[in-house]
Amino acid sequence: MSDPLYDALKNTRPRSDWLTEVCALADSKWRNHSHGDLPRWKNALAGLAPASHHAKLDCPSPELGLPVTGQERLRSGLMEFHPWRKGPLRLGGLNIDTEWRSDWKWDRVAPHIDLTGHRVLDIGSGNGYFGLRMLGAGAECVIGIDPTVVFVMQWLACRHFSGNVPNYVLPLGVEELPEKPAALDTVFSMGVLYHRKDPHHHLQRLRSLLKSGGTLVLETLVLPKGGEETVLIPESRYARMRNVW
């Protein structure tokens, strides 16, 4: 059975071959995913208290859903999806104190971009926090991609409270996107480039997803003067992170 959430995304541009193929890929991958924790996460999602849909997005901690009764039970249910990394968020009246202060990064980026009416792709979107902030800044629709299944579950938990806001997280990596014109207004690649073994190819791929005159928002580690080889090709870990090139 097709996932109605991705059908909703596909129907925003039914004549886009690129979007149709992306949604089909995401639906197939989600339907056939074999992650061992997926049944537990789906049960936790089904067990969340009924919520009145609400979305206030133009604030550091997006507020999704009106407050529900039984806040401790809600906290316990949402903890099934930990780790909550990108945020902060407020779900059903409960503050989610996430591991990262993504609002600080957004505050540095937001003054320099205009997303009014834009269709946006957010690569490595996590749970979709930045997509919510982009909608709050005027974006028309945000397509987030992240292959980490628990982040897709967190996004579904957010939608339980927000309803069908046009912010989506698909269980895909950038290398899985079809080689067709996407004609997106803006592409975000924040905290991704230094994880790619071939950063030049990643940049070319991002360019191919944009329409003519589109905008790329790129955030990455910066190089100090001198010592480029040790920074670009670390022997083990850089800044305590694995998979940094």
Salt bridges, closest charged atoms under 4 A:
ASP7 OD1 - LYS10 NZ 3.82
GLU21 OE1 - LYS180 NZ 2.80
ASP27 OD2 - ARG31 NH1 2.55
ASP37 OD1 - ARG40 NH2 3.62
GLU72 OE2 - ARG75 NE 3.87
GLU80 OE1 - ARG40 NH1 2.66
GLU99 OE1 - ARG85 NE 3.27
ASP103 OD2 - ARG101 NH2 2.62
GLU140 OE2 - ARG13 NH2 3.72
GLU140 OE2 - ARG119 NH1 3.30
GLU175 OE1 - ARG196 NH2 3.40
GLU176 OE2 - LYS29 NZ 2.97
GLU179 OE2 - ARG205 NE 3.59
ASP185 OD1 - LYS211 NZ 2.64
GLU219 OE1 - LYS105 NZ 3.05
